[in-house]
Amino acid sequence: MGPSLLAFLAGLVAGRFLGVVVAAVPVGTPVREAVSTRPGCGCRAGPWGFLPVMWWFGDGGRRRLCGCRVGVVLPLVELVTAGAFAGTVYFVGAAWSLPAYLWFVSVSVVLAFVDVGHRLIPNRVLVPGTAVALLLLAGGAALDDRLGELPEALVTGAGYFLALLVPALLTRGAIGMGDAKLAFLLGLFAGYGRWEVALQAGAGAFVLAGAVAVLLLVLRVLARDDHIPFGPFMVLAAWIAIARDLATTGT
């Protein structure tokens, strides 16, 4: 069994927990309590309820006991996490920084899905998630003999933050303070390769968001005064830029 396949299976398991976080954090439910319940409702979880993805297919999207309707968001969190884990292992490889990248992926998955569903990037996840990511990346950089690249990553993260801070203060909801704070985390990992990667990630976020907004306007799903959450586009663009850089440089 290859490393990427193992990472995919591990991502399914991790995604089961991340789905709990996505559902619990926006409504203020303690994550410790939510872990023991079935995803998407407050019913106590049995053994079947802890199986990634299978809990949803087993219920057909509806709880047999309580009749609660559960959408596709939570199983999608699990599948996206699994795919992201597999891709991370494939691109990063056997580096000491791999745990940092896997943590980064996990945090960004939660933030992206919460932002889609609630137009919110919660500090409850972002702040400790960024702190742990920084510690893991510093440890990995030291063991990979790349500690000298960490200052550039920190400066790049700060630069991405400042680049979004101004529009966050000037615009009315198009870009929020949560987006600016998320930019530091994304810029940190993009800048760990090269600062140009963070520039690509930032530009890519605006291109992706603009393209989707135009499409939604054409389809009349979105009105001219409406805003779409920017965080998911930031995350996706950062993933793409980082993956391209790792594929090119092999580091």
Helices and strands as residue ranges (DSSP letters): H 3-24, G 25-27, H 31-35, G 47-50, H 54-59, H 73-92, H 98-118, H 123-143, G 147-149, H 150-170, H 177-193, H 195-218, H 231-249
